[in-house]
Amino acid sequence: MGKFFKGFLFGVISTLGAITGALYTFHKVVVEPVEEQENRAEENRRRAHRKQHAAQNG
């Protein structure tokens, strides 16, 4: 039973590691670029808004 338990434990740990790696990769490849694009768009909106108000004060 000792070998079975060690093998089972190793399999569970390996599976969890693979799942964690896949989720981390998904986050880096899919989620972060979308968030960066949204942040850039929001920053551009803020700049345009400031420029619009500055032009009216000039």
C-alpha positions in Angstrom: 0.0 0.0 0.0 2.9 2.3 0.5 3.8 2.4 -3.2 0.2 3.0 -4.2 -0.1 5.9 -1.8 3.2 7.5 -3.0 2.2 7.1 -6.6 -1.3 8.5 -6.0 0.1 11.4 -4.1 2.7 12.1 -6.9 0.0 11.9 -9.5 -2.3 14.4 -7.6 0.6 16.8 -7.1 1.6 16.5 -10.8 -1.9 17.1 -12.0 -2.4 20.1 -9.8 0.9 21.5 -11.0 -0.1 21.0 -14.6 -3.5 22.7 -14.0 -1.8 25.6 -12.2 0.7 26.1 -15.1 -2.1 26.0 -17.7 -4.1 28.6 -15.8 -1.1 30.8 -15.4 -0.3 30.6 -19.1 -3.9 31.4 -20.0 -3.8 34.4 -17.8 -0.5 35.7 -19.3 -1.5 35.0 -22.9 -5.2 36.0 -22.9 -6.2 38.0 -19.9 -3.3 40.4 -19.4 -3.2 41.7 -23.0 -7.0 42.4 -22.9 -6.5 44.3 -19.6 -3.6 46.2 -21.0 -5.6 47.2 -24.0 -8.5 48.4 -21.8 -6.1 50.4 -19.6 -4.6 52.0 -22.7 -8.1 52.9 -24.0 -9.1 54.4 -20.7 -5.9 56.4 -20.5 -6.6 57.7 -24.0 -10.1 58.7 -23.0 -8.8 60.6 -20.0 -6.2 62.4 -22.1 -8.8 63.4 -24.7 -11.1 64.6 -22.0 -8.4 66.8 -20.5 -7.4 68.2 -23.9 -11.0 69.0 -24.7 -11.4 70.9 -21.4 -8.1 72.6 -21.8 -9.0 73.8 -25.3 -12.2 75.4 -24.1 -10.2 77.3 -21.4 -7.7 78.7 -23.8 
